[in-house]
Amino acid sequence: MMLSRAKPAVGGDLPHTGKRKKKGRKIPKLEELLSQRDFTGAITLLEFKRHVGEQEEDTNLWIGYCAFHLGDYKRALEEYENATKEENCNPEVWVNLACTYFFLGMYKQAEAAGFKAPKSRLQNRLLFHLAHKFNDEKKLMNFHQNLQDITEDQLSLASIHYMRSHYQEAIDIYKRILLDNREYLALNVYVALCYYKLDYYDVSQEVLAVYLQQIPDSTIALNLKACNHFRLYNGKAAEAELKSLMDSASSSFEFAKELIRHNLVVFRGGEGALQVLPPLVDVIPEARLNLVIYYLRQDDVQEAYNLIKDLEPTTPQEYILKGVVNAALGQEMGSRDHIKIAQQFFQLVGGSASECDTIPGRQCMASCFFLLKQFDDVLIYLNSFKSYFYNDDIFNFNYAQAKAATGNTSEGEEVFLLIQSEKMKNDYVYLSWLARCYIMNKKPRLAWELYLKMETSGESFSLLQLIANDCYKMGQFYYSAKAFDVLERLDPNPEYWEGKRGACVGIFQMILAGREPKETLREVLHLLRSTGNTQVEYIIRIMKKWAKENRVPV
């Protein structure tokens, strides 16, 4: 079945919760450091003041605020938790603590802290995102109704649209805000992310360039540019875009180093997957999916299934991958239940309004009909995007099977021979279908040569059976007799003798009709003599008598 392509993580899926201005008397020089967004310097100053006993009002809140904006959420959590234990605790600390819990993935604690905070727009945005995390549609709509037409609330709404795969709705909000606030350069990155998710990689690049002209060393933007290059070109081009980041030791790189490490695995075709991806499974959403894809490519279907079986799919990619895994497991185990689940996942994606006209959506419908063995329908969908996959081995593998299954073995043979992958060309499904195409296209010798190249195994035995029976049906009795002869030697089943007897008599008839060289009779007699059946002598006697009468040396 078709595998979905490995997906690099693009980041940027964290909610915008807005920034709060802290109340209280400013510590000298702190305001200047904050205006420069020098959060490291601000923390150093605050810690010095604390150390020399000059700690002033809300120091914990300020250190927590700076640590939060540096991405050091554990440090921020420590400061905010300490602040909640103080007498006359500033009640606003609870919403900051809740935001910190949220970014640490501690959603239940975030909700509990959020409800202790005074009502505010920030609190509403936070609870809005938590409702999304908990899949609580009722609460989500309640908090949605409280959103106002202000920048922070609209950015928060756009973030939810993004996470619910409503990318066009998110783009509309971002563009509306950008019209009035051209200085909000980062919104170009959000728009580019949305276009990336919509598979408009070239458009994503154009929008991203606006931001990179001003902020050329942005980790997130360069990472997204690399992801676009991966989609538009290849892994090497993508890795080249990340080279400057890999050489960087900036705090920006530290913030995103797990994302970079993850994407390098994807760009390098899975190299280092088992070392890098497992610790990131619960950190980066794509890590689990890419690890599943890695296991599938290693033919470890059971491990892939174990990793994805408890995942509740929410995106088309997750539905597709669950479908692929269930299809692979069903085919491997002969499980109709897994095949049926795969059909349902594929049909769900392929029939959805958002995906039905996309290439992945049509691939899903083709896969669904493939599993149902409705190959005419398979070809309708595959033909609709064939031009995009001319040199794709997986596409050609499925397309050739569908062509052959609908009786077009001539084109099926042509497409099978386009496949370059040695692994695929040694797969029994490939060999058996190609052999069948050769036989149907009156090239039985090529089918026999496929068998001769195989090592003795259960699969080579199955291919012999296919050659023996299909050649017999097509009146290609010479190779049918050769195949039945080998089968009889491997397994003294009376059916194989009967097949060989019929094929040998068929060759004799063709010799009599002048459709087979007379010299072939000598090999027919040799094949018959290798059998201990009592009928052999009678058949040989008749053939030798004819040969003598027609002066054919045997």
N, C-alpha and C positions, 0 to 999 in steps of 0.2 A: 504494500500500500504506500501511498505517497506520504512522505514525511514532511512535516512542516520544517522550515529552515530554522536553524538556531537564531535566537533573538538576543541582541545585546541590550543591556539595561541602559536606559537613557536618563534615569533620575528625574528630578523635578516634580515628583508626585506627592510632595509634602504640602500640607495645607498652609495657606497664608493666614496667620492669626493676628497680624497687625502688630504694631509696636506701641508700647505704652510709655508715656512720660511719667517718671516717678515724681511723687510729691516729696517735699521735705527740703531742708536747707542744703545747698550744694557745697561739697567739699572743695576747697580752693584748688584750682587748676583742673579739676575733674571735668568741668563743663567743656573746657577746651579740648581735652583728650577725647571726650565722647563725640564732640562735633567733628573731629577728625576720624572718628570710628576706630580709634586706637584702643581697642578693648584690652589688649595685653598690657599696654602702658597704664591704663586705668586700674586694672587689677593690681599691678605692681605698686602703684601709689596707694591704693586702699589698704593693701596688706602691710605696707610700711607704716601707715598711720595706725593701723591696728596694733602692730608690733611695738611701737614706741608709746602706746597708751593714748594716742590722740584720736581714737575711734569716735566717729560722730554718728549722728542720726542716720538710720537706714543704710549703714555700711553693708550689712548682709544682703539687702535688696540690690544694691549696686553691684556687688561682686557677683551675685547670682545673675543679674541682668547681663553683665559683660561675659561671664562664662557661657551663658546661654547663646549669645550671639557669636561666640567663638566655636560653637558646636560642642563645647565641653559640658554636656548635659548632666553628667554625674556630679561634677563640681557644683553646677547650678543647683542640682537637687539637694546636695548637702547644705548649701547656704540657705536655701528657702525652707528646708525642713527645720533647721536651727532657728530661723526667724519665727516659725509658727509656735515654737516652744517658749518664746520670750513673753514676759508680761506686757500687756497693752500692745499685743501684736497688731501690726497694721493689717486690717482685713483684706487689703488688696493683694497681699502676698499669696493668698489662696489661688487666685487665678493664674499667677506666675508659676506657682508650684504645679498647678494642673497642666499648664502648657509644657512644663518640663517633663512631667510624667508621660504626656502624650508623645513627645519626641523620643522617649525611651521605650515606647511601645507598651507602657503600663496603663492600658486604657481604663481598666476598672478603677484604679487609684486616681487616674485623671478625672474621671466622672465624679468620684466622691469629693475630691478637692474642689472641683469646679462648682458643685452645688453649695459649698461653704462660702464661696465668694459672693460679694455684693453683685446685684444685677448690673450688667454693663454690656456694651456691644462686643467686647472681647470675649466675655463669658459666653454670650450667645453663639459667637462664631465657633468657639471651642466645642460647645455642646452639640452644635450642628455637625461638626466633623466626627464627634464621638458617635452620634446617632448613625452616621454612615458606616463607621467601623463595626457597630453592633448590628447592622442591617435592620435597624428599627425604623421602618418607613413612616410610622405615625409620628414619632418624635422628630424625625428628619423634616417632615412637612411643617410641624409646629415651629421649629427653630427657623425654617426657611421663611415663614411668614413674618418673622421678627426682623429679617434683614432689611436694611434701608438702602436707598440709592446713594451710598457713599463709597468711596474707593475701596476701603478695607473690606466692607461687606461684599461688594461686587467681586473683588478678587477671591474672596473666600468661596463665593458661589461658583465662580469659574473653576476653582480647584476641584470642587465636588463634581462638576460636569466632567472635568478631565478624568477623575478617578472612576466615574461611571461610564466611561468611554463615549461621552457626548462631546466629541472634540469640536465639532462645528459650533455648538452653543458656546463652548469656552472661547473659541476664536472670536466670536461676535462680541463677547464682553471685553476681551483684551483690546480688540481694535477700537471699540467705542471709547475706552479709557485712554488709549494712546492718542486719539484725535485731540483730546483736551490736555494731554500731559505728555508731550513729546519727550520730555526729559526722563520719563520712566523707561529707560533703555532696557531694563531687565525683562520687561513685558515682551520684547521681541524674542527673547529666548523661550518664553512660555508659548508664544504663537508658533515658533519653530518646532517646539516639542509636539504641539497638536498636529501640525502638518506632517511631522515624522510618523505619528501614530496613524494618520490617514493614508500613509504610503506615498505622500507627495514629497519625496526626498529632495528633488531639485528646488521646489518652492521653499522647503525648510532651509536649504542652504542659503537662498537669497535673503530670507528674513534674518537668518542668523548672522549674515555678513554685516548687517547694520550694527549689531551689538559688538561684534569682534573688532570692528574698526575703531571703536572707542575703548574696549576692554580686551585687548588681544591675548592676555594671559589667563582668561577665565577658565577654570577647570571644567565647570559644567558645560560651557559653550563649546570648548574644544572637544570634550567628550562627545557631545551631540554631533559636532562636525565629523568626528571619526565614525560615529554610527551611520551617518548619512553616506560617507565614503564606502563603508562596508556594504551598504545596500546598493549603492550606485556602481561600485567597482568591485573591490575584493578585500580580503583581510589584510593584505600587505599595505594597500593604500590607507586603510583605516589605522593600522599600527603606526604608520609613518606620522599620522596626525597626532598621535599620543606621545611620540618620542620626546618632545620638549617637556611634556608633563612628567614623564618617567624620570627625566634628569633633574626635575625640580624638587626642592626640599621645602617649599613654602607651606604655610599653614593651610592654604587653599588645597594643595595636593593632599596633605594629611587628611583633610576633611573628606575627600572623595577617593582615597587610595583603594578602598575595598571595591568601589565601583570600577575603577581602572583595572584592577587585578582581574575582576570578573570578566570585563570586556576583552581583555587580552586573551583570555582562554577561548572566547568565542572567535576572535579575529584569527587566532592560530589554529582553528579547526579542532578545538577540544584538547589541545596540549596542556597538560597540568590540571585537567578537570578534577581529578580525584583529590588533589592537594588543595585546590583553591575553593571549589564550589560547595562542598559539604558544610563548612562553617558559615557560609553565607545564605544557606537555604531559607532561614527565617529573618534575614536582613534585607536581601534584595529579591523582590518577587520573581524576577527572571531566573535567578540562580537555580531554583527548584526545577523549572521547566527545562533549562539547559542541561542540568544533570540528568534529567529523564531522557533528553535527546541523546546525550552521551552514551547512556546505557543501551538505548535502542541501537545506536551505531555499532556498539560492541556486541550486539546480539544477546544482551543480557535482559531479556524481556521481563523476566520475573522481578528483577531488581527495579526496573523502570516502573512496573506496576505497583510494587510496594511503596515507592516514593510518591506516587500520584493518586493512589486509590482513595485516600481520605481528603484529597483536595476538592473543595466545592468550587467548581468553575464559575467564574464571573465575567471573563473576557472571551472573545472568540478564540484567541490563541489557546487558552486553557481547555475550552471545549474540544478544539481540534486535536490537541495533544492527548487528551483522555480518550478520544475516539481512536487515534492511531495506536495507542498502547493496548486498548481493549481488542482492536482488530488483530494486532500482532499476537497477543496472548491467545485469542480465540482460535486463530489459525494454527498456532503452535500446539495447543492442547486439544484442538478439535471441539472447542466449547461453543455451542450455539448461543448460550446466554451472553458470553462476552461479545460475540459477533453482533448480536441484536442490540446490545448497549452501544457498540460502535456505530451501528447504522443510525440509531436515534440521535447520537451526538452530531454526526455528520449532517443529518437531515435538519437538525435544529439550527445549525450555523448556516447551511446552504439555503435554507428557506426563510431566514430572517431578512427583514427589510433592509437592514444596514449592510448585510454581507452578500445578498443574492447576486449582485452585479459585480462583485470583486472577484479577483482570481482565486483567493483562498476559498471564497464561498462556492465557486463553481467546482473547485477541486473537491470540496466536501460532498457536493451532490454527485460528482463522478465516483467518489469513493463509496458513497451510500449505494448507488446502483451497481457498482462493482461487486460489493458484498452480496447483493441480491441477485447477482448473475444476470442482470438486465443490461447486456452489453451494447445494445443499440442505443439505449439512453446514456450509457457511459460515453459513447463516442460523440453524442450531441454536445455534451459539456466539454470533453477534452478538445474537440475541434474548435471550440469557441476561443481557446487561448493557446492553441498549438504553436502559433508563430513566436510566442515568448519563450518556448522551451525546446527549440530545435535540437540543441546539443545537451539537453539534460537527460542523463541516463535513467533516472527514476521515472520521469515522464514517459520516455520512450519504452521503458519496460512495461508500464501499464498500458500505454497506447497500443503497442504491438500485441499484447495479450487480447485486448478488446477487439482489434482488427481480426486476429486469428479466430477468436471465439464466434465472430459473426460471419465466418466463412471467407473472409478476404485474406487468405493465407499468403498471397503473393505480396501484398503490401506489408503484412505482418512480418514476413521474412526480411524484407528490406529494412524495416524499423528495428527489428532485433539485431541486425548486423551493424546498426549505427552505434550500439552500446559499446563503451570503451572500458568500463569497470571490470577488472579481472575477477573480482569477488562476485559480481553479479553474473558474469559469464560462466562461472563454475557452480552457480546455484542450480539445483535440480529443476526448479520451475522454469528457468530460462532454457535449460537443455531440453527438457521434455517438450516445451512449446515450439522451440526451434526445430526439433526433430519432426514434430507433427507437421509443421509448415513445409519442411523439405519433402516429406512423404506426399502431402497433398499437392505439392508443386512438381511432383514426378522427379524428385531428386533423392531417391532412397539411399544411394551410395553415401551422400553427405550425412544422412541421419546415422548410417552404420558407422561412419568415421567418428561421429560424436561419441558413440558407445565405446569404440576402440580406445579412445583417449582417456576414458574413465578408469579409475581403480576399482577393483572388485568390491562391491558394497551392496547394501540394500537398495540404494538409489540406482546403481547400474543394473541391478536385476529388474527394477521397475521400468527402466528405460528399454530394456530388452523386451519386456512384455508389450510395451507401447509399440515398438518397432514391429514386432512379430504380428500383432493384431491389426495395426493400422495399414501395414504393407499388404496384409492378406485382403483387407477390405478394398484396397485400391488396386488389387490385381498385380501387385509387385511381388510375385511369389518367390523370386530368387532370394531377396533379402529377408523375406518372411521365413523361408525355410532355414536360412542361416541362423536367424534369431531363435526360432523354435528349437533348433539343434542344440544351441548353447544352453537354452532353458532346460531341455530334457536332460542334459548332462549334469546340470546343477541340481535338478529336482526331478526325480523319476515319476512325475505326475502324468497319468494317462492322457490328460488333456493336451499336454505338450506334444506327445507322440501324434495325437490326432491332428493337431495343428500342422506339424511337420509333414505328415502324410499328405494332408490336403494341399499344402504349399508345393510339395514335390510333384504331385499329380498335376497341379496347376501349371508348373514349369513345363512338364512334359506336353501338356495340351498346347501351350504357347509355342513349343518347338514344332509340334505337328502343324500348327497354323502358320509357321514361318515368322513368328513375332519374337523369337528368341533364338540365338545361335545354337546350332546342333551340338557344338563343342561343350555347351553347358551341361549336357546330359552326363558327362563323366563326373562332374562335381556332385550332381544330384545323386548318382549311384553311391558316391563316397559318403554323402550325408546319410543315406538310407542304411548303409552297411554298419554305421556306428550305433544302430539300434538293435536291441535284442528281441524285438517283438516278432511273433510268429508270422505276421502278415507281410513282413519285409521281403521274404524270399519270393512270394508270389508276384509282388509289385516289381521287384528287380528282374524276374524272369521275363515279364511282359516287355519291360523297357529294353532289355538286352536283345530280345527277339527282334524288336523293331529296329534297333541299332544295326543288327547284323543284316537285316533285309535292306537297309538303306545305306549300308557301308559307312556307318559312323563309328570311328574308333572309340572304344570305352575302356 
